[in-house]
Amino acid sequence: MRILLVEDDQGLGAAVRDQIMGEGHATDWVQTLADAGHAMRTVPYDLVLLDLMLPDGRGLDFLRARRGAGEVTPVIILTARDQITDRIAGLNAGADDYLVKPFDLAELSARIGAVARRYSGNPNPQIDLGPYSIDLAAKSIFGPQGDVTLTQREWVILECLLQRPGQLVPKSALEERLYAFDAEVESNTIEVYISRLRKKLGAGIIETQRGLGYRLGLAA
């Protein structure tokens, strides 16, 4: 996923960024609401991790404004405010989940996965794709020949396709997922990873529509 992290605490921000990038998510980290607004106008994000108290305003007001403008990107609130009234206010403002600081990074990862699955229309982390059994939570694949190991970037591409079953995914959308990992994505980068996935999972795993994009080729 492409995730926007809005957090002004240097230590926590770095820890969260490293955690979610280590799990294969492209991540942009900003420390003000102004930068968050600019980022969301520029890049299509799959998820926002939002602190409530930022140097230039309240995250809750930012969230209400985004929802009021029709923004539907899922949001998980990260905050030290643990009163029930605060949680209710966050959820009523349009948050999809609420995590109180300090929190365990593994729990954050689990909540990110759960929210992503809900928005992709399949809350079940277990997916059958042709002869393969895929566990999105554990990032594991089991097939006729046993376990299949993917690199971080291969997972990024596969998960993007799995989030849009039956849909054509433009090459540009796949490139967006990789920008946080590489300073520059070369013109043939996506083709390289698609080729690697086909070698590991079978030639029919991904269909190509030349000039348009890619879609999963095996029924999920």
Disulfide bonds with the S-S distance in Angstrom:
none
